């Protein structure tokens, strides 16, 4: 990965206990890996304008110490709790096998057929909820802290290609294989294996160094000319559809290609897919910042009014 720096940062990324949410740390959370979600939220928070940064810190609980990334895995940790069981289908999109396309009307529903219950619908919903922040602290109809955490997490999920993948294999979860020498599955390869292998092989397991390279690639590196197009969002109803469409196309071209049950994936797969994983993390962070900057500023041009 380009622009590797020699210095190491020692910033601690402690996960927190938030009594108000009865938050419990669960190792191996679903979605991007813990690391992927932390990266997405750290990138986003670093790109916030002053007004948006102030609102985000105001909405976070005291225990988070102003760090959005410390709570970005919360939606994974509570998705199977009775109170939040309704959110389980919001983490992904199941598309027809081999269609390699996303159709909102066709694909955005839960297992019972309830419409809008997918990650693209969730991003639309929680973004619209956050637009209510400017109405003030009294008589709020929504829990805006939860809305912030759900939006931040789902912006990571929608950029993980295997979260917008085929129905029959549950986004690669049932495709069992070996990642180098240990057992895994295709979904987990994209969730975490590629990230951890990159950290081990190139960064001596230093996640801060890996994040520095991701940030360097979109600030003044190989992706710097693309970031304006990443931020392009004229209508919040259409932008999540764009993100999901990107993911299913990547899943078809790079995720599933050449992979069968029982396969062993190693250097060839890792080297060709690693830049894609890192770019999707960067895109998720840049776009999350773009949404939060729009929502928490006076300029809401192109965004739907809250309902």
ZARO-382757 format. One record per residue (C-alpha): residue in three letters; x, y, z. Coordinates in steps of 0.001 Angstrom, whole numbers, plus 500000, padded with zeros to 6 digits. Layout:
<rs>
ALAXYZ ...
</rs>
This chain:
<rs>
UNK500000500000500000 UNK501323503424498971 UNK502704506047501294 UNK503637503870504224 UNK505007506009507022 UNK507742505077509466 UNK506275506686512562 UNK503797504856514782 UNK500955506326516721 UNK500013504997520098 UNK496431506204520204 UNK494292503848522202 UNK490994502718520742 UNK489305501536523899 UNK485777500241523584 UNK483511501655526216 UNK480659500670528477 UNK477726502964528043 UNK475145502296530725 UNK472407504109528839 UNK472685501579526033 UNK473704498645528260 UNK476592498246525855 UNK478566495038526045 UNK481642494383523929 UNK481216491288521801 UNK484359490001520062 UNK484101489279516367 UNK481116491504515654 UNK479424491223512280 UNK479592493821509482 UNK482988495115508588 UNK485207493743511302 UNK485621495811514425 UNK488682497322512758 UNK486808498190509556 UNK484034500014511390 UNK486525501840513599 UNK488464502960510509 UNK485288504184508779 UNK484205506241511785 UNK487666507641512508 UNK487994508780508908 UNK484552510377509006 UNK485104512196512298 UNK488420513603511068 UNK486611515162508077 UNK483756516814509956 UNK483272520567509778 UNK483327522352513164 UNK479530522566513503 UNK479034518902512634 UNK481899517832514893 UNK480287519701517790 UNK476908518029517234 UNK478416514560516983 UNK480264515007520271 UNK477078516405521850 UNK475052513352520778 UNK477631510825521967 UNK477350509629525581 UNK479856510938528092 UNK481568507539528240 UNK482603507815524581 UNK484868510799525350 UNK483884512374522049 UNK485104509390520016 UNK482520508193517490 UNK484626505173516533 UNK484368503758520053 UNK480672503057519469 UNK480598502197515775 UNK480177498477516447 UNK477259498991518840 UNK474585498061516242 UNK476273494667515742 UNK476417494029519450 UNK472699494580520076 UNK471129493270516855 UNK470016489979518424 UNK468680491504521631 UNK464884491385521843 UNK464514495176521829 UNK466627495548518677 UNK465846492300516888 UNK463958494319514272 UNK467286495809513126 UNK468851492490512041 UNK467843492824508385 UNK469147496396508230 UNK472782495289508034 UNK472688493836504527 UNK470931493398501189 UNK470142490018499652 UNK470036490141495849 UNK469052487435493365 UNK471945485095492631 UNK474108486142489686 UNK471998489200488844 UNK474876491450489954 UNK472540494392490361 UNK470559496120493087 UNK466934497046492609 UNK465513498862495641 UNK461912497781495090 UNK462954494183494453 UNK465663493759497089 UNK465095496146500005 UNK462900494128502348 UNK463262491739505263 UNK462530487999505278 UNK458843488737505816 UNK458658491054502823 UNK458455494276504838 UNK459626497075502578 UNK462603499371503255 UNK464130496884505719 UNK467650496707504311 UNK470868498654504782 UNK470036501162502031 UNK466623501856503560 UNK468176502150507016 UNK470628504823505841 UNK467774506824504338 UNK465691506485507513 UNK468344507387510071 UNK469645510269507975 UNK466134511690507847 UNK465823511274511613 UNK469038513194512218 UNK467674516116510223 UNK465388516705513228 UNK468361517749515373 UNK467945521399514441 UNK464446521381515910 UNK466046521630519349 UNK466204519432522412 UNK462498519501523318 UNK459790517254521911 UNK462079515110519788 UNK460397512197518102 UNK463540510115517720 UNK466509508924519731 UNK469107510886517805 UNK472048509257519567 UNK470893505864518359 UNK470236507316514908 UNK473827508604514749 UNK475256505227515762 UNK473063503273513369 UNK473858505576510438 UNK477588505458511154 UNK477583501672511347 UNK475386501099508303 UNK477549503381506169 UNK480302500876506880 UNK478112497874506128 UNK476833499146502780 UNK480429499601501572 UNK481387496013502474 UNK480697494237499157 UNK479571490960500703 UNK476826492814502574 UNK475181493412499191 UNK475498489954497750 UNK473649486751496834 UNK470670485403498720 UNK471355481661498521 UNK474785481811500202 UNK473829484568502660 UNK476398487006501337 UNK479142484371501236 UNK478548483145504786 UNK477816479590503659 UNK480788479401501276 UNK483278477620503505 UNK486954477772502539 UNK490454478132503866 UNK492145481500504219 UNK495778480510503839 UNK496000477788506520 UNK492899478282508627 UNK489175477752508105 UNK486982480684507232 UNK484167481656504882 UNK483921484107502019 UNK481954486694503965 UNK484462486699506815 UNK487345487022504353 UNK485935490390503295 UNK484803491360506787 UNK488089490794508540 UNK490628488353507096 UNK491977490718504449 UNK492281493578506938 UNK494092491469509536 UNK496411489892506971 UNK497350493331505629 UNK498033494584509143 UNK500198491555509919 UNK502147491447506649 UNK502793495145506126 UNK502263496994509406 UNK503442494682512195 UNK499789494544513326 UNK499766498294513960 UNK496248499367512965 UNK497103503055513323 UNK499756502735510612 UNK497302500956508335 UNK494739503709508854 UNK497412506340508114 UNK498001504754504725 UNK494296504592503924 UNK493947508275504809 UNK497075509177502855 UNK495736507479499745 UNK492636509672499584 UNK494172512945500825 UNK497190513146498524 UNK497705509633497137 UNK496296507330494496 UNK492619508064495276 UNK492917511822495810 UNK491498512668492377 UNK488438510492493047 UNK487210511858496373 UNK485028514596494857 UNK483058511951492987 UNK482794509881496188 UNK481097512847497862 UNK478668513445495015 UNK475203513128496550 UNK472349515189495183 UNK469570513222496890 UNK469842511124500036 UNK467189508777498644 UNK469389507869495700 UNK472858507857497247 UNK472505504617499281 UNK471258502946496086 UNK474480504058494403 UNK476595502681497255 UNK474756499338497264 UNK475061499038493496 UNK478816499586493740 UNK479057496837496366 UNK477104494162494498 UNK479146494815491372 UNK482380494421493363 UNK481019491282495018 UNK480382489770491592 UNK483634490879489961 UNK486019490400492886 UNK484277488637495768 UNK482757485542494208 UNK485007485270491161 UNK487026482050491199 UNK485724481007494636 UNK484002477716495395 UNK483192475809498546 UNK486358474185499868 UNK488713476530498023 UNK491958477777499525 UNK492446481525499120 UNK495950482856499562 UNK498376485392498064 UNK496748485883494660 UNK493333486585496134 UNK494714488682498981 UNK496985490867496839 UNK494287491618494262 UNK491455492251496746 UNK493269494139499506 UNK493297497519497683 UNK489561497160497056 UNK488801496548500726 UNK490871499544501791 UNK489250501788499187 UNK485751500778500299 UNK486625501616503906 UNK487884505014502756 UNK484773505655500669 UNK482524504778503590 UNK484335507221505867 UNK484410510069503355 UNK480731509628502553 UNK479674509352506191 UNK481412512674506838 UNK479671514176503813 UNK476237513140505139 UNK476903514351508674 UNK478267517661507408 UNK475105518160505346 UNK472725517082508093 UNK474263519218510837 UNK474848522365508779 UNK472483524997507383 UNK473135523747503855 UNK470794520830503255 UNK470461521253499522 UNK469663517982497806 UNK468511516223500965 UNK464932515148501490 UNK462960516764504281 UNK462468514609507363 UNK459167512780507672 
</rs>
